[in-house]
Amino acid sequence: MRIMKLIKNNIRKKTQGRRHWLFTSLLALTCAGISASATAAPNTLRVLAWPGYADADLVKVFEQRTGSHVEVTFIDTDEILWQRINQNGAQDFDVFAVNTAELQRYIASNLVAPINPAAAPNIAKQQALFRDAEKIPGLVHSGKRYAVPYTFSEMGLIYDRAQISTPPTSIAVLWDPRYQGKVLLYNGGTHNFSLAAQVLGNSNPFQLQDKQWSAAVERLIALRRNASGFYKQPDESAELFKHKFAALMFANYGSQQVKLLKAAGIDVGYVIPKEGALAWLDCWAITARAHDSRLAHQWIDYMLEPQPGRALLEHQGLANTTSPSPYLTSNDRIRWLEPVENVTRREQLWERIVSGDRASKVLAP
């Protein structure tokens, strides 16, 4: 989303509203509760989540099953999530959804409690990719597990089948001169520098070394020349793709964008490049000052059941962690996001690149 200094520059805007754009769902979810309270009544679970992660019908089933009352508060950026959890020392909420890269600063600030896998037995039913917490960067610290994977999306390549008949195989296609003025890009430096690092063959796209910055800037300047536009939100990307007749798009929101484009009647293909796709992984975590840890574990366990998993796929276009993703094959490789070396520098340099500056000016102090 690696402690202290890295956390300071974490991926706070990972994904700024990256897949959590479904504000209209808030109206349908108000019956689940809108605000959290530090003085919650007994047997009340206070959930902090993204729109689409706690649908009203799902909440109702949980309440009936446990005899509890669930209060759901919604957020739309990682920074707001941090503010809500951090402002009162995590005492206002019991359980919240957070990506693995962001999770690191919550752990470092002692705002989350370790997970007890025995209290959420459905963890054992997750796909193999998610069962081994040790293999997912950031989930385990000092031998303790701090979150349970819930949903994810890879950042693949979306292409217009009418313009590109053969599916691309490499992220290098984004730089292909044949598609000058036909490439749609995500407007964010954090992920784009990781993308440049991948195409340059850097072993760790999240930790650029001093000697690697210049080449990465040059690559992104070249990428800018192919751009037909830049987007921030998934729905914005679908509109731009349609109206600018884009041929290619770096899909920062992955499968969500595929669902949107197909719903708009656009015949698109979706591929995971051979270099592997960057991917975000959202998890459920329990706050260090949760009023009812038992109920919080029950919520996590319930979210891993088939019904919540189907809702993610059908309503949001998002894969779950308990059934195979319809967007991935056994040969596809994904790389979970990690905190980057300096998010502020990445964003500042990207702003200069987008504005049209030359490399010498972009890298100037």
Secondary structure in CASP SS format (residue, H / E / C, confidence):
PFRMAT SS
TARGET T0000
AUTHOR 0000-0000-0000
METHOD secondary structure of the structure
MODEL  1
M C 1.00
R C 1.00
I C 1.00
M H 1.00
K H 1.00
L H 1.00
I H 1.00
K H 1.00
N C 1.00
N C 1.00
I C 1.00
R C 1.00
K C 1.00
K C 1.00
T C 1.00
Q C 1.00
G C 1.00
R C 1.00
R C 1.00
H C 1.00
W C 1.00
L C 1.00
F C 1.00
T C 1.00
S H 1.00
L H 1.00
L H 1.00
A H 1.00
L H 1.00
T H 1.00
C H 1.00
A H 1.00
G C 1.00
I C 1.00
S C 1.00
A C 1.00
S C 1.00
A C 1.00
T C 1.00
A C 1.00
A C 1.00
P C 1.00
N C 1.00
T E 1.00
L E 1.00
R E 1.00
V E 1.00
L E 1.00
A E 1.00
W C 1.00
P C 1.00
G C 1.00
Y C 1.00
A C 1.00
D C 1.00
A H 1.00
D H 1.00
L H 1.00
V H 1.00
K H 1.00
V H 1.00
F H 1.00
E H 1.00
Q H 1.00
R H 1.00
T H 1.00
G C 1.00
S C 1.00
H E 1.00
V E 1.00
E E 1.00
V E 1.00
T E 1.00
F E 1.00
I C 1.00
D C 1.00
T C 1.00
D H 1.00
E H 1.00
I H 1.00
L H 1.00
W H 1.00
Q H 1.00
R H 1.00
I H 1.00
N H 1.00
Q C 1.00
N C 1.00
G C 1.00
A C 1.00
Q C 1.00
D C 1.00
F C 1.00
D C 1.00
V E 1.00
F E 1.00
A E 1.00
V E 1.00
N E 1.00
T H 1.00
A H 1.00
E H 1.00
L H 1.00
Q H 1.00
R H 1.00
Y H 1.00
I H 1.00
A H 1.00
S C 1.00
N C 1.00
L C 1.00
V E 1.00
A E 1.00
P C 1.00
I C 1.00
N C 1.00
P H 1.00
A H 1.00
A H 1.00
A C 1.00
P H 1.00
N H 1.00
I H 1.00
A H 1.00
K H 1.00
Q C 1.00
Q C 1.00
A H 1.00
L H 1.00
F H 1.00
R H 1.00
D C 1.00
A H 1.00
E H 1.00
K H 1.00
I C 1.00
P C 1.00
G C 1.00
L C 1.00
V E 1.00
H E 1.00
S C 1.00
G C 1.00
K E 1.00
R E 1.00
Y C 1.00
A C 1.00
V E 1.00
P E 1.00
Y E 1.00
T E 1.00
F E 1.00
S E 1.00
E E 1.00
M C 1.00
G C 1.00
L E 1.00
I E 1.00
Y E 1.00
D E 1.00
R C 1.00
A C 1.00
Q C 1.00
I C 1.00
S C 1.00
T C 1.00
P C 1.00
P C 1.00
T C 1.00
S C 1.00
I H 1.00
A H 1.00
V H 1.00
L H 1.00
W H 1.00
D C 1.00
P H 1.00
R H 1.00
Y H 1.00
Q C 1.00
G C 1.00
K C 1.00
V E 1.00
L E 1.00
L E 1.00
Y E 1.00
N C 1.00
G C 1.00
G H 1.00
T H 1.00
H H 1.00
N H 1.00
F H 1.00
S H 1.00
L H 1.00
A H 1.00
A H 1.00
Q H 1.00
V H 1.00
L C 1.00
G C 1.00
N C 1.00
S C 1.00
N C 1.00
P C 1.00
F C 1.00
Q C 1.00
L C 1.00
Q C 1.00
D H 1.00
K H 1.00
Q H 1.00
W H 1.00
S H 1.00
A H 1.00
A H 1.00
V H 1.00
E H 1.00
R H 1.00
L H 1.00
I H 1.00
A H 1.00
L H 1.00
R H 1.00
R H 1.00
N H 1.00
A E 1.00
S E 1.00
G E 1.00
F E 1.00
Y E 1.00
K C 1.00
Q C 1.00
P H 1.00
D H 1.00
E H 1.00
S H 1.00
A H 1.00
E H 1.00
L H 1.00
F H 1.00
K H 1.00
H H 1.00
K C 1.00
F C 1.00
A C 1.00
A C 1.00
L E 1.00
M E 1.00
F E 1.00
A C 1.00
N C 1.00
Y C 1.00
G C 1.00
S H 1.00
Q H 1.00
Q H 1.00
V H 1.00
K H 1.00
L H 1.00
L H 1.00
K H 1.00
A H 1.00
A C 1.00
G C 1.00
I C 1.00
D C 1.00
V E 1.00
G E 1.00
Y E 1.00
V E 1.00
I C 1.00
P C 1.00
K C 1.00
E C 1.00
G C 1.00
A E 1.00
L E 1.00
A E 1.00
W E 1.00
L E 1.00
D E 1.00
C E 1.00
W E 1.00
A E 1.00
I E 1.00
T E 1.00
A C 1.00
R C 1.00
A C 1.00
H C 1.00
D C 1.00
S H 1.00
R H 1.00
L H 1.00
A H 1.00
H H 1.00
Q H 1.00
W H 1.00
I H 1.00
D H 1.00
Y H 1.00
M H 1.00
L C 1.00
E C 1.00
P H 1.00
Q H 1.00
P H 1.00
G H 1.00
R H 1.00
A H 1.00
L H 1.00
L H 1.00
E H 1.00
H H 1.00
Q H 1.00
G C 1.00
L C 1.00
A E 1.00
N E 1.00
T C 1.00
T C 1.00
S C 1.00
P C 1.00
S C 1.00
P C 1.00
Y C 1.00
L C 1.00
T C 1.00
S C 1.00
N C 1.00
D C 1.00
R C 1.00
I E 1.00
R E 1.00
W E 1.00
L C 1.00
E C 1.00
P C 1.00
V C 1.00
E C 1.00
N C 1.00
V H 1.00
T H 1.00
R H 1.00
R H 1.00
E H 1.00
Q H 1.00
L H 1.00
W H 1.00
E H 1.00
R H 1.00
I H 1.00
V H 1.00
S C 1.00
G C 1.00
D C 1.00
R C 1.00
A H 1.00
S H 1.00
K H 1.00
V H 1.00
L C 1.00
A C 1.00
P C 1.00
END
